[in-house]
């Protein structure tokens, strides 16, 4: 018997299959790999699961049709052909895809232009590749959830199509009645059956309102030829208005459609039918506004007949409490504007406390007379702003006065604690630590430690230490490590703990959690992360992702998630995450996971989705998902969370470009904060790319660079690093100055140095940074400082000579930013100004 090569290959393959041991419980075996937390292994598992669960070409085509429907509806289109293609693909299991042909893959755009005019037109058009159509077959039901919406949409669009084609007014009115009833039935079905019920039900409601009003407006003009049909038409419209008034009034677009419809009914028509039609519609609209207790907008009032009931309703409610509060607050704001506007513009103007009080006496008298009628939230914002502005001017007495006025009006904890911080801050700036202790006692702050944001808690601890109560101060620092271990203030608190305990940083050869070592160190923050890692292992709260991806329904959800993410549709991907979180929070049906009672998969499912986002390059949604879980206390701070929050994207390119002139970890920390590694990011102000370069700034570095070129990672990094080096030189290597200038502009930094920082030269960096008047800039510098710490902790080699920076900037275990009080050379020439 002669064995061919194919037969040998067949027998060899069969033998390998027979001899390979079958793993009956992959999930259980995978847990062994996680006895010690190993992020690279976990990341490989995530990649393998993505690879193993890749959607088919058929599923990709179906997803594309769904997205086409979604985007067309968002833009107001009517994609009935796309809906039919989707439903046809579900029934026939075949779908048409468009792909480049092999010989045309590199051909872009249409045929060469015949003249200059066509050439310019071609350049304006989007570039595209020539394509060919292919039929793809498949068999998948992962999009069954979308079918109720598609069927409802199809019925609505088909009725609308018949409305356009039929000529008989009676048939049109009958079809209009069918349209409104179909809308109602479809919306109810979607709300009761769909996973994304709220979102898609709203889609149908908006479409229903638009089509009904557009068709009704056309029918009104046809009633001239058939006035006898007016009662039937009126009945249909009255029924529609009553059932859909809340959704009509939900958006400005729908109100506009209602206005156009009312406008199409002439109020003074010689035909009695018009007068009656207009009267009945007007009375119904007026009644609906009264029942809903909504004052009709002026655009609607101008188009309807005003009844006595509606007149009375408007008169009684036009100056209701809310309107009155707004009017009184506006008056209060105008009385305060001479001082607040003056302080914003005239940085060099000196005010004394007595002068400020004199200017604001009138405002305070007005406030006392009307404080019961003022909106608390608005008044809090105004007084809190004024208090902060006075502190920046070193008018501490006036600042404290307005902060105390603002406190009772803070409706949310975050605003209450923010105001309390600045009240305490006033005493710290004056070195009045006895007065600061009195504020802590007055507002019983030590009883609210668990609710308190880390910034306020940090400075309470500092006040305690200044008042020789070190044990209390140290306990508050440790509370920050417990509650917010991944924050800037946790890093600073750990530094203070080390100073108080007379601890020295670990030697450069010490291992960090980056090397998967769970050995204790003498750094309190690192110990906190190690404790959390140990807790996850002991409680079996961390396992291989294979364990919770075994469910069929979860696999389908994961496929859909990857399709939405691949098409950059974060709206739908967020729906998938929410549904999985709900399922794992309350296991039921196919999504239930039969594991030990101590295992809670919600956190791990969310962490898994965050890493899938990361694999697809969507870092911002990945970060937001992790941070939201962390803030809700659903995910303990651990090394896995850190690796997800601090990816190494572009680090190799940065290291090559910095050439030992700039710390690469500082640059990647800045990029994380600026663009979340999105090269296509564009800010509201127009800053572009990874390092958010303004086109005007880029041109000062490289003449002729175009805005679109800033989305190229290499170009953006090159220009951004060049700008960073220039700022470092200008500010004598002071990293805080550089970061503040990069975020707020050099002009603002110059103003702060001449005013706010002028008398704080001997204060440490912590005091100076919290004195920055822009909250955004404060958060920016603090976030980048935190980023630098964790990037060095995770990725810098333990035996690296650069573990400690030569300039003592952001040491890995003992962050100590260069003191902002050190005088720096500042150029006075405005032509040298670079404002990113």
MARFIFI-694603 format. One line per field, with one value per residue (C-alpha): residue in one letter; x, y, z; residue number from 1. Coordinates in steps of 0.1 Angstrom, whole numbers, plus 5000, padded with zeros to 4 digits. Last residue first. Layout:
REM residues N
residuo = a,...
X = X,...
Y = Y,...
Z = Z,...
num = NUM,...
END
This chain:
REM residues 836
residuo = x,x,x,x,x,x,x,x,x,x,x,x,x,x,x,x,x,x,x,x,x,x,x,x,x,x,x,x,x,x,x,x,x,x,x,x,x,x,x,x,x,x,x,x,x,x,x,x,x,x,x,x,x,x,x,x,x,x,x,x,x,x,x,x,x,x,x,x,x,x,x,x,x,x,x,x,x,x,x,x,x,x,x,x,x,x,x,x,x,x,x,x,x,x,x,x,x,x,x,x,x,x,x,x,x,x,x,x,x,x,x,x,x,x,x,x,x,x,x,x,x,x,x,x,x,x,x,x,x,x,x,x,x,x,x,x,x,x,x,x,x,x,x,x,x,x,x,x,x,x,x,x,x,x,x,x,x,x,x,x,x,x,x,x,x,x,x,x,x,x,x,x,x,x,x,x,x,x,x,x,x,x,x,x,x,x,x,x,x,x,x,x,x,x,x,x,x,x,x,x,x,x,x,x,x,x,x,x,x,x,x,x,x,x,x,x,x,x,x,x,x,x,x,x,x,x,x,x,x,x,x,x,x,x,x,x,x,x,x,x,x,x,x,x,x,x,x,x,x,x,x,x,x,x,x,x,x,x,x,x,x,x,x,x,x,x,x,x,x,x,x,x,x,x,x,x,x,x,x,x,x,x,x,x,x,x,x,x,x,x,x,x,x,x,x,x,x,x,x,x,x,x,x,x,x,x,x,x,x,x,x,x,x,x,x,x,x,x,x,x,x,x,x,x,x,x,x,x,x,x,x,x,x,x,x,x,x,x,x,x,x,x,x,x,x,x,x,x,x,x,x,x,x,x,x,x,x,x,x,x,x,x,x,x,x,x,x,x,x,x,x,x,x,x,x,x,x,x,x,x,x,x,x,x,x,x,x,x,x,x,x,x,x,x,x,x,x,x,x,x,x,x,x,x,x,x,x,x,x,x,x,x,x,x,x,x,x,x,x,x,x,x,x,x,x,x,x,x,x,x,x,x,x,x,x,x,x,x,x,x,x,x,x,x,x,x,x,x,x,x,x,x,x,x,x,x,x,x,x,x,x,x,x,x,x,x,x,x,x,x,x,x,x,x,x,x,x,x,x,x,x,x,x,x,x,x,x,x,x,x,x,x,x,x,x,x,x,x,x,x,x,x,x,x,x,x,x,x,x,x,x,x,x,x,x,x,x,x,x,x,x,x,x,x,x,x,x,x,x,x,x,x,x,x,x,x,x,x,x,x,x,x,x,x,x,x,x,x,x,x,x,x,x,x,x,x,x,x,x,x,x,x,x,x,x,x,x,x,x,x,x,x,x,x,x,x,x,x,x,x,x,x,x,x,x,x,x,x,x,x,x,x,x,x,x,x,x,x,x,x,x,x,x,x,x,x,x,x,x,x,x,x,x,x,x,x,x,x,x,x,x,x,x,x,x,x,x,x,x,x,x,x,x,x,x,x,x,x,x,x,x,x,x,x,x,x,x,x,x,x,x,x,x,x,x,x,x,x,x,x,x,x,x,x,x,x,x,x,x,x,x,x,x,x,x,x,x,x,x,x,x,x,x,x,x,x,x,x,x,x,x,x,x,x,x,x,x,x,x,x,x,x,x,x,x,x,x,x,x,x,x,x,x,x,x,x,x,x,x,x,x,x,x,x,x,x,x,x,x,x,x,x,x,x,x,x,x,x,x,x,x,x,x,x,x,x,x,x,x,x,x,x,x,x,x,x,x,x,x,x,x,x,x,x,x,x,x,x,x,x,x,x,x,x,x,x,x,x,x,x,x,x,x,x,x,x,x,x,x,x,x,x,x,x,x,x,x,x,x,x,x,x,x,x,x,x,x,x,x,x,x,x,x,x,x,x,x,x,x,x,x,x,x,x,x,x,x,x,x,x,x,x,x,x,x,x
X = 4990,4999,5034,5046,5080,5065,5052,5088,5088,5107,5105,5135,5124,5124,5121,5086,5072,5092,5102,5077,5086,5072,5087,5084,5088,5105,5084,5111,5142,5162,5183,5151,5151,5144,5168,5196,5172,5173,5135,5129,5104,5070,5045,5059,5072,5038,5021,5041,5040,5002,4997,5017,4997,4965,4976,4987,4955,4933,4948,4945,4909,4902,4917,4926,4959,4962,4960,4992,5011,5001,5012,5044,5057,5053,5083,5074,5038,5038,5039,5021,4986,4998,5029,5033,4996,4997,5027,5010,4980,5001,5019,4988,4963,4972,5007,5016,5003,5023,5055,5052,5047,5077,5102,5131,5142,5108,5118,5139,5112,5087,5110,5114,5076,5072,5096,5079,5046,5060,5076,5047,5022,5042,5046,5010,4995,4965,4985,4989,4953,4960,4987,5024,5038,5064,5074,5075,5055,5032,5024,5012,4987,4975,4969,4986,4965,4994,4979,4960,4944,4936,4906,4892,4865,4892,4899,4910,4921,4953,4933,4958,4935,4939,4953,4955,4970,4992,5006,5014,5031,5052,5062,5070,5094,5115,5129,5164,5171,5165,5129,5120,5131,5115,5083,5081,5085,5059,5033,5007,5022,4987,4980,4944,4943,4976,4964,4931,4951,4974,4946,4922,4891,4862,4826,4833,4811,4842,4862,4835,4831,4869,4872,4844,4858,4893,4880,4857,4888,4911,4892,4922,4904,4925,4917,4879,4884,4903,4874,4851,4871,4872,4834,4831,4855,4836,4803,4816,4809,4825,4819,4788,4809,4803,4773,4773,4738,4737,4715,4686,4693,4721,4713,4745,4758,4728,4727,4764,4759,4730,4750,4780,4760,4742,4776,4787,4756,4764,4801,4796,4833,4826,4850,4834,4799,4811,4831,4801,4779,4803,4805,4767,4765,4792,4774,4742,4761,4776,4813,4826,4826,4853,4874,4880,4905,4897,4897,4874,4887,4884,4921,4933,4913,4924,4960,4958,4941,4968,4994,4978,4978,5014,5024,5008,5025,5060,5082,5078,5060,5066,5037,5060,5042,5071,5050,5040,5074,5107,5135,5168,5165,5165,5131,5123,5134,5110,5111,5075,5064,5083,5069,5034,5038,5049,5019,4996,5011,5006,4971,4964,4971,4946,4949,4945,4913,4894,4920,4950,4930,4921,4958,4964,4935,4952,4985,4969,4952,4986,5003,4982,5009,4986,5005,4999,4962,4961,4979,4954,4925,4944,4945,4908,4898,4917,4906,4869,4849,4822,4841,4857,4824,4828,4862,4845,4824,4816,4828,4855,4872,4867,4884,4913,4918,4918,4946,4964,4965,4993,4974,4971,4961,4933,4918,4922,4897,4870,4882,4878,4844,4832,4844,4828,4794,4797,4806,4779,4751,4726,4751,4730,4740,4777,4774,4771,4801,4821,4810,4823,4855,4864,4857,4880,4907,4912,4944,4933,4931,4910,4886,4881,4874,4847,4831,4829,4813,4789,4778,4777,4757,4733,4726,4721,4699,4675,4665,4630,4639,4670,4651,4656,4689,4702,4692,4710,4740,4741,4739,4767,4789,4809,4814,4825,4851,4864,4867,4886,4911,4912,4944,4941,4969,4947,4921,4900,4886,4886,4867,4841,4835,4834,4811,4792,4777,4746,4740,4742,4716,4693,4696,4689,4657,4645,4654,4636,4605,4604,4607,4581,4555,4554,4538,4518,4487,4485,4492,4465,4439,4446,4444,4410,4398,4407,4436,4432,4464,4494,4509,4507,4528,4558,4554,4561,4531,4534,4535,4511,4506,4468,4470,4493,4470,4439,4455,4464,4429,4413,4435,4428,4391,4392,4414,4392,4361,4376,4389,4355,4339,4358,4366,4399,4409,4429,4446,4456,4492,4506,4493,4513,4544,4541,4537,4568,4587,4576,4588,4622,4625,4622,4601,4569,4559,4568,4545,4517,4517,4483,4463,4479,4472,4436,4430,4447,4426,4394,4403,4408,4374,4358,4375,4364,4334,4358,4370,4387,4398,4408,4438,4458,4453,4465,4500,4504,4490,4517,4545,4529,4525,4559,4577,4558,4562,4599,4604,4583,4601,4636,4624,4613,4648,4666,4643,4640,4677,4670,4638,4606,4582,4594,4597,4562,4548,4566,4554,4517,4518,4535,4511,4482,4496,4503,4469,4452,4473,4464,4427,4433,4453,4426,4400,4423,4426,4459,4479,4517,4530,4506,4516,4552,4543,4524,4556,4578,4557,4554,4592,4601,4579,4595,4630,4623,4610,4640,4668,4669,4673,4707,4728,4706,4733,4734,4756,4759,4779,4772,4799,4797,4828,4844,4864,4881,4870,4883,4857,4848,4865,4895,4871,4853,4887,4896,4862,4868,4904,4894,4889,4894,4910,4884,4869,4888,4914,4929,4950,4925,4915,4931,4920,4885,4877,4848,4811,4789,4755,4738,4724,4707,4674,4652,4677,4692,4657,4650,4682,4677,4642,4654,4681,4654,4632,4661,4641,4666,4664,4701,4698,4675,4701,4728,4707,4696,4731,4743,4718,4729,4765,4757,4741,4772,4795,4773,4776,4814,4815,4820,4853,4848,4881,4902,4886,4890,4926,4933,4916,4936,4968,4959,4954,4988,5004,4985,4998,4981,4994,4971,4958,4973,4956,4922,4927,4922,4888,4877,4889,4869,4869,4904,4907,4941,4957,4965,4933,4936,4973,4967,4940,4963,4991,4967,4955,4990,5002,4971,4978,5014,5004,5008,5014,5000
Y = 5755,5791,5799,5835,5844,5875,5887,5894,5893,5860,5843,5829,5809,5817,5785,5787,5761,5734,5706,5678,5654,5619,5593,5558,5565,5599,5626,5652,5649,5666,5635,5614,5583,5550,5563,5539,5511,5480,5478,5484,5511,5498,5496,5519,5544,5546,5548,5578,5596,5592,5607,5637,5639,5638,5665,5688,5685,5686,5719,5732,5723,5739,5772,5795,5777,5778,5740,5738,5763,5745,5711,5724,5737,5772,5795,5815,5820,5858,5861,5829,5845,5878,5880,5842,5838,5864,5847,5813,5828,5842,5809,5790,5771,5735,5735,5765,5746,5715,5735,5754,5722,5706,5733,5727,5763,5776,5786,5755,5732,5751,5746,5709,5705,5723,5699,5670,5682,5687,5653,5635,5652,5643,5607,5602,5617,5636,5668,5664,5675,5709,5716,5721,5750,5762,5738,5750,5783,5764,5738,5766,5779,5744,5738,5706,5681,5658,5628,5647,5681,5713,5730,5748,5722,5696,5673,5637,5617,5604,5589,5580,5592,5627,5651,5631,5599,5621,5639,5607,5594,5626,5624,5587,5596,5619,5645,5649,5612,5609,5621,5608,5572,5569,5584,5559,5530,5545,5548,5528,5516,5514,5530,5525,5488,5481,5499,5479,5447,5458,5464,5491,5473,5472,5478,5508,5530,5552,5522,5509,5544,5546,5513,5521,5556,5543,5518,5544,5566,5539,5528,5512,5479,5460,5487,5483,5446,5454,5475,5446,5423,5447,5449,5411,5409,5433,5416,5381,5378,5346,5338,5317,5294,5292,5284,5315,5327,5342,5315,5321,5344,5359,5392,5413,5392,5399,5436,5440,5421,5443,5475,5463,5455,5489,5506,5489,5503,5539,5533,5529,5529,5503,5478,5487,5479,5446,5437,5443,5422,5393,5397,5397,5365,5349,5361,5344,5311,5312,5302,5337,5338,5312,5320,5355,5337,5343,5372,5373,5340,5354,5346,5358,5391,5398,5392,5417,5442,5439,5443,5475,5489,5478,5498,5529,5524,5520,5498,5469,5436,5408,5403,5403,5404,5422,5453,5450,5464,5447,5463,5468,5506,5505,5510,5545,5554,5554,5580,5572,5608,5612,5579,5588,5622,5604,5580,5610,5626,5594,5591,5627,5621,5593,5555,5546,5565,5551,5530,5552,5583,5567,5562,5599,5604,5580,5599,5632,5617,5603,5636,5659,5686,5713,5714,5676,5681,5708,5684,5657,5682,5691,5655,5649,5680,5668,5631,5638,5633,5608,5583,5611,5628,5627,5645,5673,5685,5718,5740,5715,5715,5753,5757,5736,5759,5789,5773,5765,5802,5801,5827,5803,5775,5797,5804,5768,5757,5779,5767,5730,5737,5750,5719,5698,5713,5713,5675,5668,5682,5709,5736,5764,5763,5766,5797,5823,5808,5810,5846,5857,5835,5854,5888,5881,5865,5893,5877,5884,5847,5843,5870,5851,5819,5836,5852,5818,5803,5831,5828,5790,5789,5814,5793,5761,5776,5793,5826,5833,5829,5849,5880,5907,5893,5890,5926,5939,5918,5932,5968,5962,5947,5978,5988,5953,5954,5988,5976,5944,5964,5961,5962,5963,5943,5915,5938,5916,5889,5911,5938,5913,5900,5935,5953,5920,5915,5937,5921,5886,5896,5909,5877,5857,5877,5870,5833,5829,5846,5823,5792,5805,5812,5844,5829,5805,5823,5844,5813,5793,5821,5826,5789,5787,5818,5801,5813,5803,5787,5797,5825,5805,5778,5800,5817,5784,5769,5770,5734,5721,5688,5692,5729,5721,5693,5716,5742,5717,5703,5738,5748,5716,5721,5758,5753,5726,5747,5778,5757,5741,5775,5785,5822,5813,5835,5810,5794,5758,5753,5772,5746,5720,5741,5747,5710,5702,5729,5713,5680,5694,5711,5677,5662,5682,5657,5628,5641,5650,5615,5600,5632,5647,5615,5612,5649,5643,5614,5631,5662,5642,5626,5659,5676,5650,5670,5699,5678,5702,5727,5697,5691,5719,5703,5670,5682,5695,5662,5643,5663,5662,5624,5617,5638,5626,5589,5593,5608,5580,5553,5565,5569,5532,5524,5540,5530,5494,5485,5449,5449,5431,5454,5488,5475,5461,5493,5515,5492,5494,5532,5538,5514,5533,5566,5552,5534,5567,5584,5556,5562,5600,5593,5569,5597,5622,5599,5603,5575,5574,5595,5579,5545,5552,5564,5531,5512,5534,5527,5489,5487,5506,5482,5452,5466,5474,5439,5425,5441,5416,5388,5402,5372,5348,5335,5313,5326,5331,5359,5372,5393,5428,5445,5477,5506,5524,5557,5592,5616,5643,5677,5667,5653,5687,5704,5680,5683,5721,5716,5693,5657,5644,5609,5582,5580,5577,5552,5523,5502,5474,5473,5441,5420,5435,5458,5445,5452,5428,5413,5392,5357,5339,5341,5352,5374,5388,5397,5416,5436,5443,5454,5478,5491,5497,5516,5539,5570,5597,5621,5622,5600,5577,5573,5566,5538,5522,5522,5507,5479,5472,5471,5447,5424,5425,5418,5389,5374,5379,5359,5375,5368,5348,5328,5359,5381,5352,5348,5385,5385,5355,5372,5402,5379,5363,5398,5408,5381,5378,5349,5320,5332,5304,5278,5295,5284,5247,5255,5274,5247,5220,5188,5192,5165,5150,5151,5115,5111,5145,5140,5106,5120,5147,5122,5099,5128,5142,5107,5104,5138,5128,5096,5062,5033,5000
Z = 5231,5239,5229,5237,5222,5205,5239,5250,5288,5289,5323,5341,5371,5408,5429,5446,5422,5440,5417,5421,5449,5443,5466,5452,5415,5419,5403,5397,5419,5392,5386,5385,5406,5388,5362,5371,5363,5384,5389,5351,5346,5335,5363,5389,5364,5347,5381,5393,5360,5358,5392,5383,5350,5370,5395,5367,5348,5379,5389,5354,5351,5386,5373,5402,5410,5448,5450,5430,5453,5485,5473,5458,5491,5503,5505,5473,5483,5482,5444,5436,5433,5417,5394,5391,5385,5357,5340,5342,5325,5297,5293,5284,5305,5297,5283,5306,5337,5326,5320,5353,5372,5355,5364,5340,5339,5329,5294,5288,5299,5277,5246,5254,5256,5223,5206,5222,5208,5173,5171,5187,5164,5133,5143,5154,5122,5133,5133,5095,5091,5106,5080,5087,5066,5090,5118,5154,5151,5127,5154,5177,5151,5144,5182,5194,5214,5223,5206,5179,5175,5194,5179,5210,5214,5213,5183,5189,5157,5173,5202,5229,5258,5241,5267,5299,5284,5262,5292,5310,5278,5278,5315,5311,5282,5305,5282,5268,5269,5231,5234,5200,5204,5238,5225,5197,5222,5245,5217,5237,5270,5287,5321,5331,5321,5338,5369,5371,5369,5397,5421,5433,5444,5419,5428,5451,5429,5422,5411,5388,5372,5369,5351,5326,5320,5313,5287,5271,5267,5255,5224,5206,5198,5224,5250,5245,5250,5282,5295,5286,5307,5336,5335,5334,5363,5385,5378,5384,5421,5435,5471,5463,5443,5406,5384,5361,5351,5316,5301,5325,5355,5374,5392,5392,5363,5342,5350,5342,5310,5300,5308,5289,5258,5260,5262,5230,5213,5221,5216,5179,5167,5139,5155,5189,5177,5161,5192,5214,5191,5194,5231,5235,5214,5236,5267,5255,5249,5284,5285,5287,5325,5332,5301,5317,5340,5376,5401,5431,5444,5479,5486,5452,5452,5488,5479,5451,5473,5500,5473,5461,5497,5502,5472,5487,5521,5507,5530,5507,5513,5488,5464,5433,5400,5384,5379,5415,5424,5430,5449,5430,5431,5469,5485,5497,5532,5561,5589,5599,5594,5561,5549,5559,5541,5509,5511,5514,5483,5463,5477,5469,5432,5432,5426,5463,5468,5498,5516,5507,5516,5550,5556,5553,5578,5602,5599,5607,5638,5650,5642,5664,5668,5654,5621,5619,5623,5597,5572,5579,5572,5541,5528,5537,5517,5486,5490,5487,5520,5524,5546,5567,5578,5616,5614,5596,5625,5608,5637,5647,5613,5611,5645,5633,5604,5628,5648,5615,5606,5581,5561,5530,5554,5568,5534,5524,5552,5536,5502,5513,5528,5494,5476,5504,5498,5460,5460,5486,5465,5474,5484,5496,5533,5522,5500,5527,5545,5512,5509,5543,5539,5508,5523,5552,5530,5505,5493,5457,5450,5482,5469,5437,5456,5477,5446,5428,5459,5462,5425,5425,5458,5444,5413,5433,5460,5436,5453,5467,5504,5499,5487,5514,5526,5490,5482,5513,5503,5468,5481,5506,5478,5469,5506,5515,5487,5498,5534,5525,5504,5467,5446,5408,5391,5378,5363,5342,5365,5395,5377,5364,5399,5415,5390,5384,5419,5414,5380,5396,5423,5396,5376,5408,5413,5377,5379,5412,5398,5369,5391,5415,5389,5369,5337,5359,5368,5336,5314,5330,5329,5292,5285,5302,5283,5250,5228,5192,5181,5160,5180,5212,5196,5188,5222,5240,5258,5296,5308,5335,5315,5318,5308,5278,5267,5270,5248,5222,5222,5221,5192,5172,5177,5167,5137,5123,5130,5113,5084,5078,5078,5046,5045,5062,5092,5112,5082,5091,5078,5107,5131,5112,5111,5149,5156,5134,5154,5187,5174,5166,5200,5217,5245,5236,5210,5233,5260,5235,5219,5229,5230,5199,5179,5190,5181,5147,5137,5148,5129,5097,5100,5108,5078,5052,5042,5032,5002,4976,5003,5025,5002,5018,5052,5039,5032,5068,5081,5062,5077,5111,5112,5097,5123,5152,5142,5136,5171,5187,5168,5178,5214,5214,5201,5230,5258,5246,5242,5252,5232,5242,5261,5249,5213,5214,5228,5203,5174,5186,5190,5157,5139,5154,5142,5107,5104,5112,5085,5061,5067,5061,5030,5017,5022,5004,4973,4955,4970,4964,4993,5019,5005,5013,5048,5054,5043,5065,5096,5089,5082,5114,5135,5118,5123,5160,5167,5148,5168,5196,5171,5163,5176,5156,5133,5102,5075,5037,5021,4986,4971,4955,4940,4951,4938,4967,4982,4988,5000,4975,4977,4956,4930,4927,4922,4895,4879,4875,4863,4834,4825,4860,4863,4870,4905,4938,4949,4930,4953,4958,4922,4909,4939,4939,4969,4991,4993,5011,5001,5027,5029,5057,5036,5065,5084,5052,5040,5073,5070,5033,5039,5066,5042,5016,5041,5050,5059,5069,5098,5106,5137,5117,5090,5117,5133,5100,5086,5120,5117,5081,5092,5120,5095,5072,5102,5111,5076,5076,5108,5143,5160,5192,5192,5184,5210,5235,5225,5230,5264,5274,5263,5284,5314,5309,5306,5338,5361,5395,5414,5418,5384,5363,5384,5376,5340,5350,5365,5334,5310,5327,5308,5294,5268,5265,5230,5219,5198,5181,5174,5159,5136,5124,5117,5098,5076,5069,5059,5036,5020,5013,4996,5012,4989,5000
num = 836,835,834,833,832,831,830,829,828,827,826,825,824,823,822,821,820,819,818,817,816,815,814,813,812,811,810,809,808,807,806,805,804,803,802,801,800,799,798,797,796,795,794,793,792,791,790,789,788,787,786,785,784,783,782,781,780,779,778,777,776,775,774,773,772,771,770,769,768,767,766,765,764,763,762,761,760,759,758,757,756,755,754,753,752,751,750,749,748,747,746,745,744,743,742,741,740,739,738,737,736,735,734,733,732,731,730,729,728,727,726,725,724,723,722,721,720,719,718,717,716,715,714,713,712,711,710,709,708,707,706,705,704,703,702,701,700,699,698,697,696,695,694,693,692,691,690,689,688,687,686,685,684,683,682,681,680,679,678,677,676,675,674,673,672,671,670,669,668,667,666,665,664,663,662,661,660,659,658,657,656,655,654,653,652,651,650,649,648,647,646,645,644,643,642,641,640,639,638,637,636,635,634,633,632,631,630,629,628,627,626,625,624,623,622,621,620,619,618,617,616,615,614,613,612,611,610,609,608,607,606,605,604,603,602,601,600,599,598,597,596,595,594,593,592,591,590,589,588,587,586,585,584,583,582,581,580,579,578,577,576,575,574,573,572,571,570,569,568,567,566,565,564,563,562,561,560,559,558,557,556,555,554,553,552,551,550,549,548,547,546,545,544,543,542,541,540,539,538,537,536,535,534,533,532,531,530,529,528,527,526,525,524,523,522,521,520,519,518,517,516,515,514,513,512,511,510,509,508,507,506,505,504,503,502,501,500,499,498,497,496,495,494,493,492,491,490,489,488,487,486,485,484,483,482,481,480,479,478,477,476,475,474,473,472,471,470,469,468,467,466,465,464,463,462,461,460,459,458,457,456,455,454,453,452,451,450,449,448,447,446,445,444,443,442,441,440,439,438,437,436,435,434,433,432,431,430,429,428,427,426,425,424,423,422,421,420,419,418,417,416,415,414,413,412,411,410,409,408,407,406,405,404,403,402,401,400,399,398,397,396,395,394,393,392,391,390,389,388,387,386,385,384,383,382,381,380,379,378,377,376,375,374,373,372,371,370,369,368,367,366,365,364,363,362,361,360,359,358,357,356,355,354,353,352,351,350,349,348,347,346,345,344,343,342,341,340,339,338,337,336,335,334,333,332,331,330,329,328,327,326,325,324,323,322,321,320,319,318,317,316,315,314,313,312,311,310,309,308,307,306,305,304,303,302,301,300,299,298,297,296,295,294,293,292,291,290,289,288,287,286,285,284,283,282,281,280,279,278,277,276,275,274,273,272,271,270,269,268,267,266,265,264,263,262,261,260,259,258,257,256,255,254,253,252,251,250,249,248,247,246,245,244,243,242,241,240,239,238,237,236,235,234,233,232,231,230,229,228,227,226,225,224,223,222,221,220,219,218,217,216,215,214,213,212,211,210,209,208,207,206,205,204,203,202,201,200,199,198,197,196,195,194,193,192,191,190,189,188,187,186,185,184,183,182,181,180,179,178,177,176,175,174,173,172,171,170,169,168,167,166,165,164,163,162,161,160,159,158,157,156,155,154,153,152,151,150,149,148,147,146,145,144,143,142,141,140,139,138,137,136,135,134,133,132,131,130,129,128,127,126,125,124,123,122,121,120,119,118,117,116,115,114,113,112,111,110,109,108,107,106,105,104,103,102,101,100,99,98,97,96,95,94,93,92,91,90,89,88,87,86,85,84,83,82,81,80,79,78,77,76,75,74,73,72,71,70,69,68,67,66,65,64,63,62,61,60,59,58,57,56,55,54,53,52,51,50,49,48,47,46,45,44,43,42,41,40,39,38,37,36,35,34,33,32,31,30,29,28,27,26,25,24,23,22,21,20,19,18,17,16,15,14,13,12,11,10,9,8,7,6,5,4,3,2,1
END
